Amino acid sequence: MHQVTTHREVQPLSTAGTSTGDDALAVEVLQLRAKNEQLSQALVSRSVIDQARGMAMVLAPCSSERAWDLLVDVSQHCNVRLRDVAAALVETAKGQELPEAIRREWRRALRRLHAAERR
């Protein structure tokens, strides 16, 4: 569905005797396609992160901001991208278990959150 043109695909255009304007246009098309792909991936990631944030709000229970902090905290302590932590949490709704490292850090993050709230 997503078509990304690589530099190698554009290169034959520039060696086929095209003008400098055509070369610039081909490069611009390549850059725009890459940017489009990045934006598409960001939208998908954002959706998953928002779902995980809602789950965290219910599980903790906490505000949206605190849920975000929890996800970031787990991500940083596990050294796992936030979108991957979020995806793992969302998958638990489908019967998947959290990976051990994420589960361990999730517990620790909840303890830190509750300890901070008691202060």
C-alpha positions in Angstrom: 0.0 0.0 0.0 2.8 2.4 0.9 5.3 2.9 -1.8 8.6 4.3 -0.9 11.0 5.2 -3.7 14.7 4.6 -2.9 17.6 6.7 -4.1 18.5 3.8 -6.3 15.2 4.0 -8.0 15.6 7.7 -8.7 19.2 7.4 -9.9 18.3 5.9 -13.3 16.2 9.0 -14.0 19.2 11.2 -13.4 21.5 9.2 -15.7 19.0 9.0 -18.5 19.9 12.4 -19.8 17.2 14.4 -17.9 17.6 18.0 -17.1 18.7 19.4 -13.8 15.1 20.5 -13.1 13.9 16.9 -13.6 16.6 15.7 -11.2 15.6 18.2 -8.6 12.0 17.1 -9.0 12.9 13.5 -8.6 14.8 14.2 -5.4 11.9 16.2 -4.1 9.4 13.4 -4.9 11.7 11.0 -3.1 11.9 13.2 0.0 8.2 13.8 0.0 7.5 10.0 -0.2 9.9 9.4 2.7 8.2 12.1 4.8 4.8 10.7 4.0 5.9 7.2 5.1 7.2 8.7 8.4 4.0 10.6 9.0 1.9 7.4 8.4 4.0 5.5 10.9 3.7 8.3 13.4 -0.1 8.3 13.1 -0.2 4.5 13.7 2.2 4.8 16.7 0.2 7.7 18.1 -3.0 5.6 18.0 -1.4 2.7 19.9 0.2 5.1 22.4 -3.2 6.7 23.1 -4.8 3.3 23.6 -2.1 2.3 26.0 -2.4 5.7 27.8 -6.1 5.0 28.3 -5.3 1.5 29.6 -2.8 2.9 32.0 -5.3 5.4 33.3 -7.7 2.6 34.2 -5.0 0.2 35.6 -3.2 2.8 37.8 -5.8 4.6 38.2 -4.4 8.0 37.3 -4.8 11.1 35.1 -3.9 11.2 31.5 -0.7 13.1 32.3 0.3 10.5 34.9 -0.4 7.7 32.5 1.9 9.3 29.9 4.6 9.6 32.6 4.1 6.0 33.5 4.6 4.9 29.9 7.6 7.1 29.4 9.1 5.8 32.7 8.7 2.2 31.7 10.1 2.9 28.3 13.2 4.7 29.7 13.9 2.1 32.3 13.5 -0.8 29.9 15.4 1.0 27.1 12.5 0.1 24.8 10.8 2.6 22.5 7.7 4.1 23.9 5.6 2.9 20.9 6.8 -0.7 21.6 5.9 -0.5 25.3 2.5 0.9 24.3 2.0 -1.9 21.7 2.9 -4.6 24.3 0.4 -3.1 26.8 -2.4 -2.9 24.1 -1.7 -6.5 23.1 -2.5 -7.6 26.7 -6.1 -6.8 25.9 -5.9 -9.6 23.2 -4.5 -12.2 25.7 -0.8 -11.6 25.2 1.4 -11.3 28.2 3.7 -8.4 28.8 7.4 -9.2 28.2 9.1 -9.8 31.5 11.2 -6.6 31.4 8.2 -4.4 30.7 6.1 -6.1 33.4 8.9 -5.7 35.9 9.3 -2.0 35.1 5.6 -1.5 35.0 5.3 -2.7 38.6 8.2 -0.4 39.6 6.7 2.6 37.8 3.4 2.0 39.6 5.2 1.9 42.9 7.0 5.1 42.2 3.8 6.8 41.1 1.9 5.8 44.2 4.8 6.7 46.5 5.0 10.2 44.9 1.2 10.6 45.4 1.5 9.9 49.1 4.0 12.7 49.6 
